[in-house]
């Protein structure tokens, strides 16, 4: 594949529809500085009868409800220019104004970790994440994460929830992520994700032969017994994955999948559900499945590929400020390229 690229022109057609028609990402306005934030939001009738603390949490999702509640009590969040109590009931016609000095939103520390930056401007950073990098600090992973790297690369991201992250990919999945550099952009990108107008395409290699493309529309929730796993289960969150067959081998298939939703482990769970688990997936396909008569090279390659064969290859979005449609691409990492090349020679279709 060619070098990672971006385009500010109209996104070309591919196997899938790209960006949906999108109105303005939100109706916030701001005259924020680096540390001072001034936001306004005009309510409509959909907010009739709701408490102001509930409304604020729905409008400004990047802040916790408790923080917003405290701002209401402190008079930083006004309704029609007046201070109110958190239990104030809205009529759906009010204008909200939030004027605060931002504090650090994360306790994570900056670390000088190199980033493969595909594109950057004053509002967004698009990063090609390597295999093995955790996106957000958590239990057992408090350092060495993408958040730690972002805090070093752009110190003001400490003022943003999750250092500006609006979506994630798994530790052992490689590929593209977009990160916001200011709160307005974070709101706008989050809104695009909610509207399903962010174009996310993944390359993957699965066990078995998939005959044709299709769609998996199955709800996903946490596995009731194995809490590390997600599963297709009734009552889960809606999850939709569209896919096309790109290359067939004797015992494997290279697929391109587009996410309509973004649930945890979505692609891995959906393909395992239809009987085509990903090569190397240690969680959902814990045993390597060797085809009969596999060569030494093929056997060594399959046993040595110890992460899910999944790469976030394309990312399309509408730039929150310029409203231009942008498409970014990232080449396969070396291990993914090697896997496909070995399958082409050692497991080629008849």
C-alpha positions as CSV (number, residue, x, y, z in Angstrom):
1,X,0.0,0.0,0.0
2,X,1.0,3.5,-0.5
3,X,2.1,6.0,2.2
4,X,-0.6,7.3,4.5
5,X,-2.5,10.2,2.9
6,X,-5.2,12.7,3.5
7,X,-7.4,14.6,1.2
8,X,-9.3,17.9,1.7
9,X,-11.3,17.4,-1.4
10,X,-14.5,15.5,-1.9
11,X,-13.9,11.9,-0.8
12,X,-13.7,9.5,-3.7
13,X,-16.2,6.7,-4.1
14,X,-15.2,3.2,-2.7
15,X,-17.0,0.0,-2.0
16,X,-19.1,1.7,0.7
17,X,-21.0,5.0,0.9
18,X,-18.7,7.5,2.6
19,X,-19.8,10.4,4.8
20,X,-23.5,10.9,5.4
21,X,-25.0,14.2,4.6
22,X,-24.3,16.2,7.8
23,X,-25.6,19.4,9.2
24,X,-23.5,21.5,11.6
25,X,-22.1,19.1,14.2
26,X,-23.7,21.0,17.0
27,X,-25.1,24.4,17.8
28,X,-22.5,25.4,20.3
29,X,-20.7,28.7,20.0
30,X,-17.5,29.7,21.9
31,X,-15.0,32.4,22.4
32,X,-12.7,30.2,24.5
33,X,-9.1,30.8,25.1
34,X,-6.5,28.2,26.0
35,X,-7.8,27.8,29.6
36,X,-11.0,29.8,29.8
37,X,-14.1,28.4,28.2
38,X,-17.3,30.2,27.4
39,X,-20.1,28.1,25.8
40,X,-23.7,28.8,24.9
41,X,-26.5,26.4,24.1
42,X,-30.1,27.2,23.0
43,X,-32.6,24.6,24.3
44,X,-35.6,23.5,22.4
45,X,-38.9,21.8,23.3
46,X,-37.2,18.3,23.5
47,X,-35.8,19.5,26.9
48,X,-39.2,20.4,28.3
49,X,-39.6,19.3,31.9
50,X,-36.1,18.0,32.4
51,X,-33.9,19.1,35.3
52,X,-31.1,21.5,34.4
53,X,-28.4,19.1,35.7
54,X,-29.7,16.4,33.4
55,X,-29.9,18.8,30.5
56,X,-26.4,20.0,31.1
57,X,-25.0,16.5,31.2
58,X,-26.8,15.7,27.9
59,X,-25.5,18.9,26.2
60,X,-21.9,18.9,27.5
61,X,-21.1,15.2,27.5
62,X,-17.4,15.7,27.9
63,X,-17.9,16.7,31.5
64,X,-19.2,14.6,34.3
65,X,-22.6,15.2,35.7
66,X,-21.2,15.9,39.1
67,X,-18.8,18.5,37.7
68,X,-21.6,20.2,35.8
69,X,-23.8,20.1,38.9
70,X,-21.1,21.8,40.9
71,X,-20.8,24.5,38.2
72,X,-24.5,25.1,38.5
73,X,-24.2,25.5,42.2
74,X,-21.2,27.9,41.8
75,X,-23.0,30.0,39.3
76,X,-20.7,29.1,36.4
77,X,-23.6,27.6,34.4
78,X,-26.5,30.1,34.0
79,X,-30.0,29.8,32.6
80,X,-31.1,32.9,30.7
81,X,-28.3,34.7,32.5
82,X,-29.5,33.7,36.0
83,X,-28.2,31.3,38.5
84,X,-30.5,28.3,39.3
85,X,-30.4,25.2,41.4
86,X,-29.6,21.8,39.9
87,X,-33.2,20.7,40.3
88,X,-34.5,23.6,38.1
89,X,-37.0,22.3,35.5
90,X,-36.5,23.6,32.0
91,X,-39.3,24.8,29.7
92,X,-37.3,24.1,26.6
93,X,-36.9,27.8,25.6
94,X,-33.9,28.8,27.8
95,X,-30.4,29.8,26.7
96,X,-27.6,28.1,28.7
97,X,-24.2,29.7,29.2
98,X,-21.2,28.1,30.7
99,X,-18.2,30.2,31.7
100,X,-15.4,28.3,33.5
101,X,-11.7,28.1,33.8
102,X,-10.7,24.6,32.8
103,X,-8.8,22.4,35.2
104,X,-6.8,19.3,34.5
105,X,-9.1,16.6,33.3
106,X,-6.7,13.7,33.8
107,X,-4.1,12.6,36.3
108,X,-2.0,10.9,33.6
109,X,1.5,12.2,33.1
110,X,3.0,13.3,29.8
111,X,5.6,11.0,28.3
112,X,7.9,11.6,25.4
113,X,6.5,8.7,23.2
114,X,6.9,9.1,19.4
115,X,3.7,9.4,17.5
116,X,3.1,8.5,13.9
117,X,1.1,11.6,13.0
118,X,-0.7,11.4,9.6
119,X,-2.3,14.8,9.8
120,X,-2.4,17.7,12.2
121,X,-3.9,21.2,12.4
122,X,-5.1,23.6,15.1
123,X,-8.2,21.4,15.7
124,X,-7.4,17.7,15.1
125,X,-4.6,15.2,15.1
126,X,-4.9,12.0,13.1
127,X,-2.6,9.2,14.4
128,X,-1.6,5.8,13.0
129,X,-1.4,3.8,16.3
130,X,1.1,1.0,16.4
131,X,0.3,-2.5,17.6
132,X,0.8,-2.9,21.3
133,X,0.0,0.7,22.4
134,X,-2.9,1.1,24.8
135,X,-5.1,4.1,24.0
136,X,-6.2,5.1,27.4
137,X,-4.7,4.4,30.9
138,X,-6.4,1.8,32.9
139,X,-5.7,-1.0,35.4
140,X,-2.2,-2.3,34.7
141,X,-1.6,0.3,32.0
142,X,-0.9,3.7,33.6
143,X,2.0,4.6,31.5
144,X,3.1,4.2,27.9
145,X,-0.4,4.9,26.5
146,X,-1.6,7.1,23.7
147,X,-3.0,9.6,26.3
148,X,0.5,9.9,27.9
149,X,2.0,10.6,24.5
150,X,-0.7,13.2,23.6
151,X,-0.2,15.0,26.9
152,X,3.5,15.4,25.9
153,X,2.9,16.3,22.3
154,X,0.1,18.8,23.1
155,X,0.1,19.9,26.8
156,X,-3.2,21.7,26.6
157,X,-4.9,18.4,26.0
158,X,-4.8,18.0,29.8
159,X,-7.8,20.3,29.8
160,X,-9.9,17.8,27.7
161,X,-11.6,14.7,28.9
162,X,-9.5,11.7,27.9
163,X,-6.9,14.1,26.4
164,X,-9.2,14.8,23.4
165,X,-10.0,11.2,22.5
166,X,-13.3,10.6,20.9
167,X,-13.0,6.9,20.0
168,X,-10.6,4.1,20.7
169,X,-9.1,1.0,19.1
170,X,-7.9,-2.1,20.9
171,X,-4.3,-2.4,22.1
172,X,-3.4,-5.0,19.5
173,X,-5.3,-3.3,16.7
174,X,-3.2,-1.0,14.5
175,X,-4.3,2.0,12.6
176,X,-6.1,5.4,12.5
177,X,-7.5,7.5,15.3
178,X,-8.6,11.1,15.3
179,X,-8.0,13.2,18.4
180,X,-9.5,16.6,19.2
181,X,-7.2,19.5,20.3
182,X,-9.9,21.7,21.8
183,X,-13.3,21.2,23.4
184,X,-15.4,22.5,20.6
185,X,-13.8,20.0,18.2
186,X,-14.2,17.2,20.7
187,X,-18.0,18.0,20.9
188,X,-18.3,18.2,17.2
189,X,-16.5,14.9,16.5
190,X,-18.4,13.1,19.2
191,X,-21.6,14.4,17.5
192,X,-20.4,13.0,14.2
193,X,-19.8,9.6,15.8
194,X,-23.3,9.7,17.3
195,X,-24.8,10.5,13.9
196,X,-22.8,7.6,12.4
197,X,-21.2,10.0,9.8
198,X,-17.6,9.1,10.6
199,X,-16.3,6.6,8.0
200,X,-14.2,3.9,9.6
201,X,-12.9,1.0,7.5
202,X,-10.8,-1.9,8.8
203,X,-8.8,-4.5,7.0
204,X,-8.8,-8.0,8.6
205,X,-8.0,-11.6,7.9
206,X,-10.3,-14.3,9.1
207,X,-10.5,-18.1,9.3
208,X,-12.6,-19.9,6.7
209,X,-14.1,-18.9,3.4
210,X,-16.6,-16.0,3.2
211,X,-18.4,-16.2,-0.1
212,X,-19.7,-12.7,-0.4
213,X,-20.1,-9.4,1.4
214,X,-22.9,-8.6,3.8
215,X,-23.9,-7.0,7.1
216,X,-23.9,-8.2,10.6
217,X,-26.6,-6.5,12.7
218,X,-26.5,-8.0,16.1
219,X,-26.5,-6.4,19.6
220,X,-23.4,-6.6,21.7
221,X,-23.0,-6.6,25.5
222,X,-20.5,-7.8,28.1
223,X,-20.2,-11.5,28.4
224,X,-22.1,-12.7,31.4
225,X,-19.4,-15.1,32.6
226,X,-16.1,-14.1,31.0
227,X,-15.9,-10.4,31.7
228,X,-12.9,-9.9,29.4
229,X,-15.2,-10.7,26.5
230,X,-18.1,-9.1,24.7
231,X,-20.8,-11.2,23.1
232,X,-23.8,-11.0,20.8
233,X,-26.7,-11.2,23.3
234,X,-30.3,-9.9,23.5
235,X,-30.5,-6.6,25.3
236,X,-27.1,-5.5,24.2
237,X,-26.4,-2.2,22.4
238,X,-27.1,-2.0,18.7
239,X,-24.1,-2.9,16.6
240,X,-23.9,-2.9,12.8
241,X,-20.9,-4.1,10.7
242,X,-20.8,-4.0,6.9
243,X,-18.2,-6.1,5.1
244,X,-16.8,-6.9,1.7
245,X,-14.6,-9.8,0.6
246,X,-11.3,-8.5,-0.7
247,X,-9.2,-11.6,-1.2
248,X,-9.8,-15.4,-0.9
249,X,-7.3,-18.0,0.1
250,X,-7.8,-21.8,0.5
251,X,-8.6,-21.6,4.2
252,X,-8.8,-17.9,5.0
253,X,-10.4,-14.7,3.7
254,X,-9.2,-11.1,3.7
255,X,-12.1,-8.8,4.4
256,X,-12.7,-5.1,4.6
257,X,-15.3,-4.0,7.2
258,X,-17.0,-0.7,7.8
259,X,-18.3,0.2,11.2
260,X,-21.7,1.8,11.4
261,X,-21.5,1.7,15.2
262,X,-18.5,1.5,17.5
263,X,-19.0,-1.1,20.2
264,X,-16.1,-2.6,22.2
265,X,-14.5,-5.5,20.2
266,X,-17.3,-5.1,17.6
267,X,-15.6,-6.5,14.5
268,X,-14.0,-9.3,16.5
269,X,-17.3,-10.3,18.1
270,X,-19.3,-10.0,14.9
271,X,-17.0,-12.1,12.8
272,X,-16.6,-14.7,15.6
273,X,-20.4,-14.8,15.7
274,X,-20.7,-15.7,12.0
275,X,-18.1,-18.4,12.4
276,X,-15.1,-16.5,11.0
277,X,-12.9,-15.5,13.9
278,X,-9.8,-13.3,13.2
279,X,-6.4,-14.9,12.8
280,X,-4.4,-14.2,16.0
281,X,-7.3,-13.2,18.2
282,X,-6.1,-14.4,21.6
283,X,-9.5,-13.7,23.3
284,X,-12.1,-15.0,20.8
285,X,-10.0,-17.6,18.9
286,X,-7.5,-18.8,21.6
287,X,-6.2,-21.8,19.6
288,X,-4.4,-21.5,16.2
289,X,-6.3,-23.4,13.5
290,X,-3.8,-24.9,11.1
291,X,-5.2,-26.1,7.8
292,X,-4.4,-29.7,6.7
293,X,-1.0,-30.0,4.9
294,X,0.1,-26.5,6.1
295,X,3.7,-25.7,5.1
296,X,6.3,-25.0,7.8
297,X,6.3,-21.4,6.7
298,X,2.5,-21.1,7.0
299,X,2.4,-22.9,10.3
300,X,5.2,-20.7,11.8
301,X,3.5,-17.6,10.5
302,X,0.1,-18.5,12.0
303,X,1.6,-19.5,15.3
304,X,3.8,-16.4,15.4
305,X,0.9,-13.9,14.6
306,X,-0.2,-13.3,18.2
307,X,-2.6,-10.4,17.9
308,X,-5.8,-10.0,16.0
309,X,-5.3,-9.5,12.3
310,X,-7.1,-6.1,12.3
311,X,-6.0,-2.8,11.0
312,X,-7.9,0.5,11.0
313,X,-7.0,1.5,7.4
314,X,-9.3,4.4,6.5
315,X,-10.9,7.2,8.5
316,X,-13.2,9.7,7.0
317,X,-14.8,12.7,8.7
318,X,-16.1,16.3,8.2
319,X,-13.6,18.8,9.6
320,X,-15.4,20.4,12.5
321,X,-14.2,23.9,11.6
322,X,-13.8,24.0,7.8
323,X,-16.7,21.5,7.1
324,X,-14.5,19.9,4.5
325,X,-14.8,16.1,3.9
326,X,-11.5,14.5,4.7
327,X,-10.2,10.9,4.2
328,X,-7.1,9.5,5.8
329,X,-5.4,6.2,5.0
330,X,-2.7,4.2,6.8
331,X,-0.7,1.4,5.2
332,X,-0.6,-2.1,6.7
333,X,2.0,-2.6,9.4
334,X,4.8,-5.0,8.7
335,X,3.3,-8.0,10.5
336,X,0.0,-7.7,8.7
337,X,1.7,-7.3,5.3
338,X,3.8,-10.4,6.0
339,X,0.8,-12.5,7.0
340,X,-1.0,-11.6,3.7
341,X,2.0,-12.3,1.6
342,X,2.5,-15.7,3.2
343,X,-1.1,-16.6,2.7
344,X,-0.8,-15.6,-1.0
345,X,2.1,-18.0,-1.5
346,X,1.4,-20.8,1.0
347,X,-2.5,-20.9,1.0
348,X,-3.4,-19.5,-2.4
349,X,-6.8,-20.3,-3.8
350,X,-7.1,-23.1,-6.3
